[in-house]
Structures are given as C-alpha cells and as structure tokens.
Amino acid sequence: MGRLSRTRPQRPDGAPRQSRRPRTLPTALAGGLAVALVATAPGTAAAAPGWEQQAMSVPAAHAVSKGGGVTVAVIDTGIRTSHPVLAGRAENGPDFLDENDQDESWYGKHGTAMASNVLDVAPEAKVLGLRAIRDDEDPKYQTWKEAMQKGPESGDNANSLRNAINYAVEQHVRVISMSLGGSSAFASYESSDADAIQYALSKGITVIASAGNDGDMNEVDETGNGGGENNLSYPAAYPGVLAVAASQPGGSRATFSSVHNYVDVAAPGVAVNSADHMGSGRAPVNGTSPAAALTAGVAALLLSKYPKLSPAQVTEVLKKTASHPSSYSPLTGYGQIDAAAALRAAAKVKGTGTMAVGTATSGTHFGPGDDGTPARTGTGMDKGYLGLAAGLGATGLLAMAGGILLLRRARRSGRAAAVPAMPPAY
C-alpha cells in the first residue's frame, strides 16, 4: 500500500495529549485502549457474539434508516480496508503519523475493529479512517507514547489528533468517532484539541469518544499494584463531546468502564462482535472503544434520516431515549442507547443543523469552556465530583456518591493483593 498523502488544514494549533498504557494485561494504545479478542472474564455477564444489535434495537431501527449518505470519520490506528467485513465501505485518508507501514502485520488492529462496529449499526454509511495513534505492536509505539506525554514540543507527530479532526471537518463528515483517550493521572486538557472539537461542532459534526477503561476496581499491573485509578479521559471529557461508557448484557456498567460525570450514555462494550484485522472474520472485543463506535453508528442512522439535527440534538435524543432517561448516573450516564427509540424521538425534533459552541448548549464536561470549570491535570475524582455536585444540587450529589464510592473501593483494592477480573479492554 502506497504512502498516503498528507493534508494539514490551518486550524487551531496544538498537540493531542496521550498517556501511558493502563496498568492491565498486554495493551494496545496510549489512550488506555487494550486488545481483548478473548472470552468474557469472570464478573461480567456472558454474551453471545452479536448481542449488541438486539441490545440497541438495531434491527428495528434498520426499518427506518441504515445510515445512507453519512460519512463517519474513525480517528484511530488506520483501517484494513480490504477486510471482507468492511465490504468496500471504508477508506483511509491521510496518515497523520507520516508513515508508510500499511502492509505491516500489526497495522490497523484497533481501527479495523472500530470501523466494523460503526458499519454493523449503519450498513449503508461510509467510514473515513484517519490514523492518528499507534497500535501497541507498532515498533514505534513506546517512543511515540512518550512523546505524546511530553506535549507539543516533543515532535513525533504530537499534533496528529488535532490535524485529524480538522481534516475530517474539511471532508464534510457528519460524525467523528474517537475510540481513544487518556487513562492515567497524566492525561490532561489540551486547548488545541478542545478548539478543534469546538470547530467540528460549529460545523454540525457530532463528535463521539469512549469514556475510558480505568474503572475496574480489581485491575492490577504487572507488579501486582492496583490499576483501576478511574482517571479523567480526554477527548471524552471535552465540552460538546458525546462520551460513551461500556455496558454489559442487561444494561449495567461493564466492570472496566470509567465512572465520571462526563459520561452521557452507554452502549454495549463486552464481547462485541468486531472485525479481526489478522483474518477475514470476526472476534469479540471488550472496552469503551466498541461502545463509542457503535454509538457513532447510531448517530449515523439519525443523521441519515434527519440530516438537520445538530450535534446537541443528537446527544439529547440519545439521552432521552436511553434506558433510564430520568435518572443520571456517572456509571452509565442516562443508560444504554436505543437506536429505534432514538429515531422515533428524532422525528419530532426540528433540526437546527449546527450548534452554538462555548455556551451551555455545548455540554457540561470538564475543562475550560461552556461550564466554566478550570483545566484539570491529573486531578482525583473526589474533587471533581464534589465540585460538580455542588452545582447540580441534591440530585447530582446522589449521582456523584456512586462514583466516589467506586473510587474509594478502587484505592483499597490497589493496596490489596488483587486478581484481574477482566481481560484487557479496547
């Protein structure tokens, strides 16, 4: 495969902040997105491959929309477009890592799986793959990860995420799906990435990101220390982003899914039937990564049928038709999404096309922006929850309590001789 051309739109400057690997079993991406092509672990409900379709009412939704006319940008590790599961519905755009390694065996491991998740939900949509992060089998993974932690001055394509977002905007995609994010105490707010996301929102593009895989209270690293730190994760925590937690059969939170106030909704994230980049078939994967990609597919269904919906309206429709719309929880937001119900509700919404940014309508996530909160770098959950609870009132305080209890239990488990309860999650 030849070297992909590079386009660099002149938009907000800066660099994405990636973080160290989560302290789990073998990992895949600097954002805490690890491979899980294995069976479901103890403590999580068993699931047959493909259960996610029924859980989100996708078959019923297909009677109304299949995503035709919508392009979803999957910002990830690149895509193996020849994979039979993708059936000619995906293509790669510029490689924002400036590489020519698309023929390597490890190329597109994570991105191919995510592209298949989008297209399983929206089979008539198109996927534009934009490579901005590396798979862990990439020989340059370690040095790249370290460079991402250093920030804009580090070089090594530290601005790849921002550039990929801006390129997606220039290509007039309708949805940006980012199954990536920071998973350590060093993950921090980057103003350039936030600006790029606000730019995308202002153009009417729905931006979706995975909530993070740091919520497992029994997680340990190779030294036996606790790893379920439940840190903030960007880009999920940026204002305006639709942040997705992982659910398991029955709709409850998957054990690894991070618990934060930026969580909007949940989608299946356990044993999700996904394209295996090494062959022509599929394998089950775990993580908030497939949850975000599945949600991007649902957004494509909505925008195909109702193209004038703004990003804020897409988010509100998904929230109001999720499994517990009147009861917010930092574990799963407003609950597991329902594609068929969302399409029915969207029929009653007068679309506005774009959304105001930098205002309350952008969302109330962490970081400088619409909700007035300061930048947070390596902050613990307790301060974040207490601060937001004060603004949300008694109802918010009750919701925060669940997250605080989970954090405290996680810290206790870090001091104990913990045993892994879940295989690595994407």
BAMARLO-248825 format. One record per residue (C-alpha): residue number from 1; x, y, z. Coordinates in Angstrom, 3 decimals. Example, Ala and Ser with C-alpha at 12.3 -4.5 7.8 and 13.67 -1.06 7.14 Angstrom:
atom rogu:1 px:12.300 py:-4.500 pz:7.800;
atom rogu:2 px:13.670 py:-1.060 pz:7.140;
***
This chain:
atom rogu:1 px:0.000 py:0.000 pz:0.000;
atom rogu:2 px:1.473 py:3.339 pz:-1.030;
atom rogu:3 px:2.187 py:6.258 pz:1.210;
atom rogu:4 px:-0.946 py:8.272 pz:1.907;
atom rogu:5 px:-0.962 py:11.938 pz:1.008;
atom rogu:6 px:-0.900 py:14.442 pz:3.826;
atom rogu:7 px:-3.193 py:17.415 pz:4.210;
atom rogu:8 px:-2.831 py:19.889 pz:7.060;
atom rogu:9 px:-5.713 py:22.376 pz:7.271;
atom rogu:10 px:-4.703 py:25.569 pz:9.004;
atom rogu:11 px:-6.985 py:25.403 pz:12.028;
atom rogu:12 px:-6.421 py:25.625 pz:15.797;
atom rogu:13 px:-2.832 py:24.680 pz:16.673;
atom rogu:14 px:-1.507 py:22.303 pz:19.271;
atom rogu:15 px:-0.999 py:18.671 pz:20.141;
atom rogu:16 px:-3.044 py:15.808 pz:21.482;
atom rogu:17 px:-2.111 py:14.563 pz:24.901;
atom rogu:18 px:-1.812 py:10.831 pz:25.058;
atom rogu:19 px:-0.914 py:8.951 pz:28.206;
atom rogu:20 px:0.881 py:5.887 pz:29.420;
atom rogu:21 px:-0.669 py:2.464 pz:28.976;
atom rogu:22 px:-3.259 py:1.431 pz:31.511;
atom rogu:23 px:-1.821 py:-0.942 pz:34.053;
atom rogu:24 px:-3.516 py:-4.081 pz:32.788;
atom rogu:25 px:-2.599 py:-7.137 pz:30.776;
atom rogu:26 px:-0.993 py:-6.551 pz:27.313;
atom rogu:27 px:-2.214 py:-3.249 pz:25.968;
atom rogu:28 px:-2.829 py:-1.660 pz:22.618;
atom rogu:29 px:-2.962 py:2.129 pz:22.634;
atom rogu:30 px:-1.545 py:5.023 pz:24.599;
atom rogu:31 px:-5.059 py:6.140 pz:25.425;
atom rogu:32 px:-5.726 py:3.076 pz:27.540;
atom rogu:33 px:-7.360 py:1.069 pz:24.782;
atom rogu:34 px:-6.206 py:-2.519 pz:25.038;
atom rogu:35 px:-6.973 py:-5.553 pz:22.919;
atom rogu:36 px:-9.497 py:-8.083 pz:24.138;
atom rogu:37 px:-10.027 py:-10.731 pz:21.474;
atom rogu:38 px:-10.873 py:-13.257 pz:24.149;
atom rogu:39 px:-13.819 py:-14.611 pz:26.080;
atom rogu:40 px:-15.620 py:-12.567 pz:28.712;
atom rogu:41 px:-13.955 py:-12.667 pz:32.121;
atom rogu:42 px:-15.461 py:-13.650 pz:35.486;
atom rogu:43 px:-17.646 py:-10.949 pz:36.984;
atom rogu:44 px:-19.113 py:-9.850 pz:33.669;
atom rogu:45 px:-22.260 py:-11.341 pz:32.190;
atom rogu:46 px:-21.656 py:-13.763 pz:29.323;
atom rogu:47 px:-22.714 py:-12.603 pz:25.891;
atom rogu:48 px:-23.144 py:-14.268 pz:22.531;
atom rogu:49 px:-21.409 py:-12.548 pz:19.601;
atom rogu:50 px:-23.775 py:-10.040 pz:18.062;
atom rogu:51 px:-25.840 py:-9.460 pz:21.208;
atom rogu:52 px:-25.169 py:-5.753 pz:20.854;
atom rogu:53 px:-27.504 py:-5.487 pz:17.858;
atom rogu:54 px:-30.579 py:-6.535 pz:19.802;
atom rogu:55 px:-29.496 py:-4.637 pz:22.912;
atom rogu:56 px:-29.595 py:-1.362 pz:20.974;
atom rogu:57 px:-32.711 py:-2.252 pz:18.912;
atom rogu:58 px:-30.674 py:-2.008 pz:15.723;
atom rogu:59 px:-32.782 py:-4.460 pz:13.643;
atom rogu:60 px:-35.899 py:-2.377 pz:14.323;
atom rogu:61 px:-34.014 py:0.825 pz:13.551;
atom rogu:62 px:-32.995 py:-0.515 pz:10.134;
atom rogu:63 px:-36.624 py:-0.418 pz:9.061;
atom rogu:64 px:-36.278 py:3.379 pz:9.241;
atom rogu:65 px:-32.619 py:4.129 pz:8.475;
atom rogu:66 px:-29.417 py:2.321 pz:7.530;
atom rogu:67 px:-27.127 py:5.346 pz:7.527;
atom rogu:68 px:-27.078 py:6.085 pz:3.810;
atom rogu:69 px:-25.405 py:9.325 pz:2.774;
atom rogu:70 px:-23.472 py:9.726 pz:6.043;
atom rogu:71 px:-19.684 py:9.521 pz:6.396;
atom rogu:72 px:-18.211 py:8.698 pz:9.803;
atom rogu:73 px:-14.579 py:9.628 pz:10.436;
atom rogu:74 px:-12.930 py:6.961 pz:12.581;
atom rogu:75 px:-9.835 py:8.576 pz:14.100;
atom rogu:76 px:-7.767 py:5.606 pz:15.176;
atom rogu:77 px:-4.842 py:3.399 pz:14.122;
atom rogu:78 px:-5.828 py:3.118 pz:10.474;
atom rogu:79 px:-8.115 py:0.612 pz:8.765;
atom rogu:80 px:-7.548 py:-2.512 pz:6.719;
atom rogu:81 px:-9.996 py:-1.519 pz:4.034;
atom rogu:82 px:-9.704 py:-4.874 pz:2.255;
atom rogu:83 px:-11.256 py:-6.734 pz:5.183;
atom rogu:84 px:-14.413 py:-8.569 pz:3.954;
atom rogu:85 px:-16.463 py:-7.302 pz:6.896;
atom rogu:86 px:-15.971 py:-3.745 pz:5.651;
atom rogu:87 px:-17.115 py:-4.719 pz:2.144;
atom rogu:88 px:-15.748 py:-1.661 pz:0.360;
atom rogu:89 px:-17.488 py:0.732 pz:2.719;
atom rogu:90 px:-14.316 py:2.122 pz:4.327;
atom rogu:91 px:-11.327 py:4.038 pz:3.048;
atom rogu:92 px:-8.237 py:5.557 pz:4.601;
atom rogu:93 px:-7.486 py:9.236 pz:4.432;
atom rogu:94 px:-4.071 py:10.797 pz:5.160;
atom rogu:95 px:-1.824 py:9.096 pz:7.677;
atom rogu:96 px:-1.249 py:11.800 pz:10.289;
atom rogu:97 px:1.699 py:9.856 pz:11.677;
atom rogu:98 px:3.519 py:10.292 pz:8.337;
atom rogu:99 px:4.121 py:6.554 pz:7.953;
atom rogu:100 px:4.284 py:4.114 pz:5.059;
atom rogu:101 px:3.689 py:0.899 pz:7.003;
atom rogu:102 px:0.195 py:-0.118 pz:5.940;
atom rogu:103 px:1.437 py:-3.564 pz:4.866;
atom rogu:104 px:2.811 py:-4.454 pz:8.301;
atom rogu:105 px:1.019 py:-7.251 pz:10.150;
atom rogu:106 px:0.073 py:-5.045 pz:13.096;
atom rogu:107 px:-1.323 py:-2.162 pz:11.065;
atom rogu:108 px:-4.953 py:-1.236 pz:11.721;
atom rogu:109 px:-5.601 py:-3.697 pz:14.528;
atom rogu:110 px:-7.779 py:-1.368 pz:16.579;
atom rogu:111 px:-9.080 py:0.854 pz:13.789;
atom rogu:112 px:-10.366 py:-2.034 pz:11.665;
atom rogu:113 px:-12.402 py:-3.379 pz:14.569;
atom rogu:114 px:-13.864 py:0.065 pz:15.267;
atom rogu:115 px:-14.787 py:0.631 pz:11.610;
atom rogu:116 px:-16.687 py:-2.654 pz:11.604;
atom rogu:117 px:-18.615 py:-1.660 pz:14.723;
atom rogu:118 px:-19.765 py:1.562 pz:13.058;
atom rogu:119 px:-20.837 py:-0.207 pz:9.882;
atom rogu:120 px:-22.605 py:-3.056 pz:11.653;
atom rogu:121 px:-25.008 py:-0.454 pz:13.028;
atom rogu:122 px:-25.092 py:1.787 pz:9.931;
atom rogu:123 px:-24.504 py:-0.605 pz:6.988;
atom rogu:124 px:-25.138 py:2.000 pz:4.286;
atom rogu:125 px:-22.836 py:4.622 pz:5.819;
atom rogu:126 px:-19.223 py:5.205 pz:4.791;
atom rogu:127 px:-16.175 py:5.221 pz:7.060;
atom rogu:128 px:-13.177 py:7.504 pz:6.597;
atom rogu:129 px:-10.211 py:6.119 pz:8.522;
atom rogu:130 px:-7.747 py:8.711 pz:9.817;
atom rogu:131 px:-4.652 py:7.359 pz:11.502;
atom rogu:132 px:-3.592 py:9.489 pz:14.456;
atom rogu:133 px:-2.477 py:6.904 pz:17.047;
atom rogu:134 px:-0.398 py:3.711 pz:17.028;
atom rogu:135 px:-1.243 py:0.098 pz:17.814;
atom rogu:136 px:0.892 py:-1.360 pz:20.598;
atom rogu:137 px:2.560 py:-3.845 pz:18.258;
atom rogu:138 px:3.930 py:-0.960 pz:16.205;
atom rogu:139 px:7.730 py:-0.886 pz:16.822;
atom rogu:140 px:7.500 py:2.881 pz:17.317;
atom rogu:141 px:4.727 py:2.628 pz:19.873;
atom rogu:142 px:6.816 py:3.202 pz:23.012;
atom rogu:143 px:8.736 py:6.244 pz:21.787;
atom rogu:144 px:5.564 py:7.707 pz:20.311;
atom rogu:145 px:3.695 py:7.220 pz:23.585;
atom rogu:146 px:6.447 py:9.008 pz:25.497;
atom rogu:147 px:6.378 py:11.866 pz:23.007;
atom rogu:148 px:2.625 py:12.226 pz:23.412;
atom rogu:149 px:3.058 py:12.627 pz:27.144;
atom rogu:150 px:5.533 py:15.474 pz:26.644;
atom rogu:151 px:3.186 py:17.572 pz:24.542;
atom rogu:152 px:3.552 py:19.891 pz:21.533;
atom rogu:153 px:7.271 py:20.436 pz:21.922;
atom rogu:154 px:8.061 py:16.735 pz:21.568;
atom rogu:155 px:7.647 py:16.368 pz:17.811;
atom rogu:156 px:6.816 py:12.840 pz:16.609;
atom rogu:157 px:3.504 py:13.973 pz:15.175;
atom rogu:158 px:2.271 py:15.234 pz:18.529;
atom rogu:159 px:-0.389 py:17.271 pz:16.716;
atom rogu:160 px:-1.860 py:14.262 pz:14.906;
atom rogu:161 px:-5.196 py:14.211 pz:16.733;
atom rogu:162 px:-5.890 py:17.891 pz:16.174;
atom rogu:163 px:-4.935 py:17.590 pz:12.499;
atom rogu:164 px:-7.115 py:14.525 pz:12.005;
atom rogu:165 px:-10.145 py:16.292 pz:13.486;
atom rogu:166 px:-9.624 py:19.317 pz:11.273;
atom rogu:167 px:-9.168 py:17.160 pz:8.181;
atom rogu:168 px:-12.407 py:15.335 pz:8.973;
atom rogu:169 px:-14.184 py:18.690 pz:9.089;
atom rogu:170 px:-12.759 py:19.636 pz:5.689;
atom rogu:171 px:-14.104 py:16.369 pz:4.255;
atom rogu:172 px:-17.638 py:17.215 pz:5.427;
atom rogu:173 px:-18.120 py:14.111 pz:7.544;
atom rogu:174 px:-21.209 py:14.096 pz:9.760;
atom rogu:175 px:-19.790 py:12.102 pz:12.678;
atom rogu:176 px:-16.329 py:11.849 pz:14.252;
atom rogu:177 px:-15.718 py:8.681 pz:16.264;
atom rogu:178 px:-12.721 py:8.586 pz:18.620;
atom rogu:179 px:-12.231 py:5.320 pz:20.480;
atom rogu:180 px:-9.206 py:6.671 pz:22.301;
atom rogu:181 px:-8.279 py:8.751 pz:25.299;
atom rogu:182 px:-6.074 py:9.282 pz:28.314;
atom rogu:183 px:-6.173 py:6.699 pz:31.083;
atom rogu:184 px:-3.601 py:7.898 pz:33.600;
atom rogu:185 px:-3.202 py:10.728 pz:36.085;
atom rogu:186 px:-1.053 py:12.437 pz:33.433;
atom rogu:187 px:-3.864 py:12.757 pz:30.906;
atom rogu:188 px:-4.650 py:16.445 pz:30.679;
atom rogu:189 px:-6.714 py:19.075 pz:28.947;
atom rogu:190 px:-5.183 py:20.330 pz:25.690;
atom rogu:191 px:-6.606 py:23.621 pz:24.454;
atom rogu:192 px:-5.703 py:22.893 pz:20.822;
atom rogu:193 px:-7.677 py:19.642 pz:20.826;
atom rogu:194 px:-10.596 py:21.351 pz:22.546;
atom rogu:195 px:-10.517 py:24.089 pz:19.901;
atom rogu:196 px:-10.517 py:21.536 pz:17.084;
atom rogu:197 px:-13.514 py:19.794 pz:18.613;
atom rogu:198 px:-15.370 py:23.077 pz:19.008;
atom rogu:199 px:-14.614 py:23.821 pz:15.359;
atom rogu:200 px:-16.106 py:20.464 pz:14.346;
atom rogu:201 px:-19.204 py:21.062 pz:16.457;
atom rogu:202 px:-19.669 py:24.504 pz:14.915;
atom rogu:203 px:-19.818 py:22.811 pz:11.510;
atom rogu:204 px:-22.606 py:20.487 pz:12.647;
atom rogu:205 px:-20.451 py:17.411 pz:13.176;
atom rogu:206 px:-21.361 py:15.086 pz:16.038;
atom rogu:207 px:-18.216 py:14.183 pz:18.000;
atom rogu:208 px:-18.167 py:10.914 pz:19.961;
atom rogu:209 px:-15.487 py:9.457 pz:22.252;
atom rogu:210 px:-15.016 py:6.480 pz:24.551;
atom rogu:211 px:-15.280 py:7.181 pz:28.289;
atom rogu:212 px:-12.166 py:5.206 pz:29.288;
atom rogu:213 px:-11.296 py:1.765 pz:30.639;
atom rogu:214 px:-9.983 py:2.676 pz:34.091;
atom rogu:215 px:-12.982 py:1.730 pz:36.191;
atom rogu:216 px:-12.061 py:-1.852 pz:37.129;
atom rogu:217 px:-11.622 py:-1.958 pz:40.890;
atom rogu:218 px:-9.813 py:-5.310 pz:40.689;
atom rogu:219 px:-7.387 py:-4.309 pz:37.943;
atom rogu:220 px:-3.670 py:-4.830 pz:38.595;
atom rogu:221 px:-0.495 py:-4.167 pz:36.655;
atom rogu:222 px:2.498 py:-6.421 pz:36.104;
atom rogu:223 px:3.853 py:-5.565 pz:39.566;
atom rogu:224 px:0.638 py:-6.511 pz:41.340;
atom rogu:225 px:-0.288 py:-2.914 pz:42.140;
atom rogu:226 px:-3.802 py:-1.614 pz:41.711;
atom rogu:227 px:-4.530 py:-0.009 pz:38.367;
atom rogu:228 px:-8.203 py:0.915 pz:38.470;
atom rogu:229 px:-7.493 py:4.603 pz:39.004;
atom rogu:230 px:-10.577 py:5.919 pz:37.229;
atom rogu:231 px:-8.732 py:8.955 pz:35.889;
atom rogu:232 px:-10.190 py:11.640 pz:33.681;
atom rogu:233 px:-10.078 py:10.762 pz:29.993;
atom rogu:234 px:-9.773 py:13.139 pz:27.088;
atom rogu:235 px:-11.214 py:13.666 pz:24.478;
atom rogu:236 px:-14.320 py:12.259 pz:26.218;
atom rogu:237 px:-14.207 py:14.999 pz:28.872;
atom rogu:238 px:-14.107 py:17.936 pz:26.451;
atom rogu:239 px:-17.215 py:20.134 pz:26.219;
atom rogu:240 px:-19.589 py:19.077 pz:23.467;
atom rogu:241 px:-18.280 py:15.525 pz:23.086;
atom rogu:242 px:-20.776 py:12.674 pz:23.371;
atom rogu:243 px:-18.983 py:10.426 pz:25.887;
atom rogu:244 px:-19.894 py:6.739 pz:25.929;
atom rogu:245 px:-19.484 py:4.208 pz:28.723;
atom rogu:246 px:-19.466 py:0.437 pz:28.167;
atom rogu:247 px:-22.448 py:-1.671 pz:29.197;
atom rogu:248 px:-22.812 py:-5.415 pz:29.542;
atom rogu:249 px:-25.879 py:-7.606 pz:28.870;
atom rogu:250 px:-28.725 py:-6.227 pz:30.941;
atom rogu:251 px:-27.515 py:-2.647 pz:30.515;
atom rogu:252 px:-25.376 py:-2.245 pz:33.643;
atom rogu:253 px:-21.840 py:-0.842 pz:33.574;
atom rogu:254 px:-19.072 py:-3.159 pz:32.395;
atom rogu:255 px:-16.548 py:-3.574 pz:35.198;
atom rogu:256 px:-13.735 py:-1.760 pz:33.366;
atom rogu:257 px:-15.770 py:1.253 pz:32.211;
atom rogu:258 px:-14.608 py:4.516 pz:33.797;
atom rogu:259 px:-17.027 py:6.340 pz:36.104;
atom rogu:260 px:-17.223 py:10.095 pz:35.570;
atom rogu:261 px:-19.615 py:12.994 pz:35.215;
atom rogu:262 px:-18.722 py:13.401 pz:31.562;
atom rogu:263 px:-20.414 py:10.084 pz:30.713;
atom rogu:264 px:-23.529 py:10.821 pz:28.636;
atom rogu:265 px:-24.799 py:7.397 pz:27.629;
atom rogu:266 px:-23.690 py:3.762 pz:27.466;
atom rogu:267 px:-23.506 py:1.173 pz:24.695;
atom rogu:268 px:-22.502 py:-2.494 pz:24.598;
atom rogu:269 px:-18.825 py:-2.961 pz:25.381;
atom rogu:270 px:-18.495 py:-6.633 pz:26.322;
atom rogu:271 px:-17.844 py:-9.361 pz:23.729;
atom rogu:272 px:-18.759 py:-7.032 pz:20.877;
atom rogu:273 px:-18.579 py:-8.800 pz:17.514;
atom rogu:274 px:-15.792 py:-6.985 pz:15.614;
atom rogu:275 px:-13.587 py:-7.411 pz:12.551;
atom rogu:276 px:-10.319 py:-9.211 pz:13.259;
atom rogu:277 px:-7.579 py:-7.380 pz:11.361;
atom rogu:278 px:-5.441 py:-10.531 pz:11.017;
atom rogu:279 px:-8.018 py:-12.543 pz:9.106;
atom rogu:280 px:-11.251 py:-12.279 pz:7.213;
atom rogu:281 px:-13.591 py:-12.910 pz:10.113;
atom rogu:282 px:-14.555 py:-11.525 pz:13.486;
atom rogu:283 px:-13.626 py:-11.776 pz:17.137;
atom rogu:284 px:-15.277 py:-10.491 pz:20.326;
atom rogu:285 px:-13.749 py:-7.394 pz:21.920;
atom rogu:286 px:-14.276 py:-5.625 pz:25.244;
atom rogu:287 px:-13.994 py:-1.928 pz:26.016;
atom rogu:288 px:-15.463 py:1.529 pz:25.826;
atom rogu:289 px:-13.886 py:1.703 pz:22.356;
atom rogu:290 px:-16.504 py:-0.506 pz:20.649;
atom rogu:291 px:-19.181 py:1.225 pz:22.737;
atom rogu:292 px:-18.212 py:4.572 pz:21.210;
atom rogu:293 px:-18.027 py:3.141 pz:17.686;
atom rogu:294 px:-21.463 py:1.534 pz:17.994;
atom rogu:295 px:-22.850 py:4.864 pz:19.190;
atom rogu:296 px:-21.290 py:6.568 pz:16.170;
atom rogu:297 px:-23.220 py:4.109 pz:14.026;
atom rogu:298 px:-26.468 py:5.075 pz:15.755;
atom rogu:299 px:-25.665 py:8.757 pz:15.212;
atom rogu:300 px:-25.231 py:7.959 pz:11.515;
atom rogu:301 px:-28.701 py:6.386 pz:11.434;
atom rogu:302 px:-30.186 py:9.530 pz:12.954;
atom rogu:303 px:-28.369 py:11.940 pz:10.654;
atom rogu:304 px:-29.182 py:9.911 pz:7.560;
atom rogu:305 px:-32.906 py:10.155 pz:8.268;
atom rogu:306 px:-32.864 py:13.615 pz:9.859;
atom rogu:307 px:-29.825 py:15.445 pz:8.433;
atom rogu:308 px:-30.681 py:18.796 pz:10.035;
atom rogu:309 px:-30.117 py:17.527 pz:13.576;
atom rogu:310 px:-27.337 py:19.424 pz:15.339;
atom rogu:311 px:-24.719 py:17.653 pz:17.475;
atom rogu:312 px:-26.501 py:18.852 pz:20.604;
atom rogu:313 px:-29.803 py:17.491 pz:19.315;
atom rogu:314 px:-28.273 py:14.104 pz:18.502;
atom rogu:315 px:-26.917 py:13.931 pz:22.030;
atom rogu:316 px:-30.228 py:14.949 pz:23.604;
atom rogu:317 px:-32.220 py:12.443 pz:21.553;
atom rogu:318 px:-29.887 py:9.629 pz:22.590;
atom rogu:319 px:-30.062 py:10.671 pz:26.240;
atom rogu:320 px:-33.849 py:10.988 pz:26.316;
atom rogu:321 px:-34.383 py:7.587 pz:24.712;
atom rogu:322 px:-31.735 py:5.687 pz:26.686;
atom rogu:323 px:-32.613 py:3.077 pz:29.295;
atom rogu:324 px:-33.001 py:5.448 pz:32.271;
atom rogu:325 px:-33.533 py:8.962 pz:30.822;
atom rogu:326 px:-34.905 py:10.477 pz:34.026;
atom rogu:327 px:-32.088 py:9.238 pz:36.248;
atom rogu:328 px:-28.483 py:10.256 pz:35.612;
atom rogu:329 px:-25.587 py:8.172 pz:36.889;
atom rogu:330 px:-21.842 py:8.707 pz:36.366;
atom rogu:331 px:-21.624 py:4.962 pz:35.751;
atom rogu:332 px:-23.683 py:4.826 pz:32.543;
atom rogu:333 px:-24.971 py:8.384 pz:32.063;
atom rogu:334 px:-28.619 py:8.166 pz:31.049;
atom rogu:335 px:-28.280 py:4.488 pz:30.237;
atom rogu:336 px:-27.850 py:2.187 pz:27.283;
atom rogu:337 px:-28.852 py:3.718 pz:23.965;
atom rogu:338 px:-31.829 py:2.528 pz:21.913;
atom rogu:339 px:-31.499 py:3.179 pz:18.180;
atom rogu:340 px:-35.141 py:2.544 pz:17.269;
atom rogu:341 px:-36.453 py:4.749 pz:20.077;
atom rogu:342 px:-33.988 py:7.480 pz:19.131;
atom rogu:343 px:-35.230 py:7.505 pz:15.546;
atom rogu:344 px:-38.838 py:7.782 pz:16.721;
atom rogu:345 px:-37.973 py:10.686 pz:19.013;
atom rogu:346 px:-35.896 py:12.454 pz:16.373;
atom rogu:347 px:-38.913 py:12.589 pz:14.081;
atom rogu:348 px:-40.408 py:15.144 pz:16.488;
atom rogu:349 px:-37.333 py:17.387 pz:16.642;
atom rogu:350 px:-36.926 py:20.419 pz:14.421;
atom rogu:351 px:-33.307 py:20.253 pz:13.368;
atom rogu:352 px:-31.070 py:23.298 pz:13.679;
atom rogu:353 px:-28.112 py:21.937 pz:11.695;
atom rogu:354 px:-25.258 py:23.312 pz:13.765;
atom rogu:355 px:-24.759 py:24.030 pz:17.447;
atom rogu:356 px:-23.567 py:27.010 pz:19.404;
atom rogu:357 px:-20.163 py:26.433 pz:20.962;
atom rogu:358 px:-18.642 py:27.901 pz:24.092;
atom rogu:359 px:-22.075 py:28.098 pz:25.696;
atom rogu:360 px:-24.226 py:25.915 pz:27.894;
atom rogu:361 px:-25.602 py:24.162 pz:24.819;
atom rogu:362 px:-22.209 py:22.604 pz:24.132;
atom rogu:363 px:-22.406 py:20.294 pz:27.127;
atom rogu:364 px:-21.068 py:20.400 pz:30.662;
atom rogu:365 px:-17.876 py:18.386 pz:30.570;
atom rogu:366 px:-14.581 py:19.113 pz:32.287;
atom rogu:367 px:-12.107 py:21.680 pz:31.071;
atom rogu:368 px:-12.280 py:25.363 pz:30.171;
atom rogu:369 px:-15.373 py:26.006 pz:28.133;
atom rogu:370 px:-19.114 py:26.234 pz:28.484;
atom rogu:371 px:-19.379 py:25.142 pz:32.117;
atom rogu:372 px:-16.665 py:27.478 pz:33.416;
atom rogu:373 px:-14.597 py:24.773 pz:35.093;
atom rogu:374 px:-10.803 py:25.210 pz:35.084;
atom rogu:375 px:-8.361 py:22.943 pz:33.314;
atom rogu:376 px:-7.702 py:19.791 pz:35.296;
atom rogu:377 px:-4.444 py:17.885 pz:35.052;
atom rogu:378 px:-4.120 py:14.669 pz:36.995;
atom rogu:379 px:-6.932 py:15.607 pz:39.388;
atom rogu:380 px:-8.583 py:12.993 pz:41.541;
atom rogu:381 px:-12.232 py:12.143 pz:41.161;
atom rogu:382 px:-13.222 py:13.280 pz:44.635;
atom rogu:383 px:-12.641 py:16.990 pz:43.958;
atom rogu:384 px:-14.275 py:16.791 pz:40.568;
atom rogu:385 px:-17.364 py:15.057 pz:41.864;
atom rogu:386 px:-17.774 py:17.336 pz:44.864;
atom rogu:387 px:-17.372 py:20.458 pz:42.766;
atom rogu:388 px:-19.879 py:19.356 pz:40.172;
atom rogu:389 px:-22.261 py:18.024 pz:42.793;
atom rogu:390 px:-22.452 py:21.484 pz:44.344;
atom rogu:391 px:-23.600 py:22.865 pz:41.030;
atom rogu:392 px:-26.004 py:20.044 pz:40.294;
atom rogu:393 px:-27.748 py:20.082 pz:43.652;
atom rogu:394 px:-29.097 py:17.155 pz:45.649;
atom rogu:395 px:-29.836 py:15.012 pz:42.620;
atom rogu:396 px:-26.323 py:15.474 pz:41.315;
atom rogu:397 px:-24.871 py:14.759 pz:44.752;
atom rogu:398 px:-26.574 py:11.390 pz:44.885;
atom rogu:399 px:-25.233 py:10.552 pz:41.459;
atom rogu:400 px:-21.732 py:11.609 pz:42.462;
atom rogu:401 px:-21.813 py:9.445 pz:45.542;
atom rogu:402 px:-21.761 py:6.305 pz:43.447;
atom rogu:403 px:-18.626 py:7.442 pz:41.655;
atom rogu:404 px:-16.872 py:8.430 pz:44.867;
atom rogu:405 px:-17.603 py:5.066 pz:46.448;
atom rogu:406 px:-16.215 py:3.314 pz:43.390;
atom rogu:407 px:-13.040 py:5.381 pz:43.581;
atom rogu:408 px:-12.514 py:4.618 pz:47.249;
atom rogu:409 px:-13.047 py:0.923 pz:46.641;
atom rogu:410 px:-10.592 py:1.118 pz:43.777;
atom rogu:411 px:-7.972 py:2.676 pz:46.042;
atom rogu:412 px:-8.476 py:-0.011 pz:48.653;
atom rogu:413 px:-8.125 py:-2.711 pz:46.035;
atom rogu:414 px:-4.807 py:-1.142 pz:44.996;
atom rogu:415 px:-3.432 py:-1.877 pz:48.452;
atom rogu:416 px:-4.727 py:-5.434 pz:48.426;
atom rogu:417 px:-3.454 py:-8.433 pz:46.518;
atom rogu:418 px:-5.908 py:-8.017 pz:43.670;
atom rogu:419 px:-6.627 py:-10.535 pz:40.926;
atom rogu:420 px:-7.555 py:-9.447 pz:37.375;
atom rogu:421 px:-11.313 py:-9.729 pz:36.871;
atom rogu:422 px:-11.478 py:-8.701 pz:33.230;
atom rogu:423 px:-9.245 py:-9.303 pz:30.202;
atom rogu:424 px:-7.757 py:-6.178 pz:28.631;
atom rogu:425 px:-10.297 py:-3.818 pz:27.112;
atom rogu:426 px:-10.093 py:-1.838 pz:23.898;
***
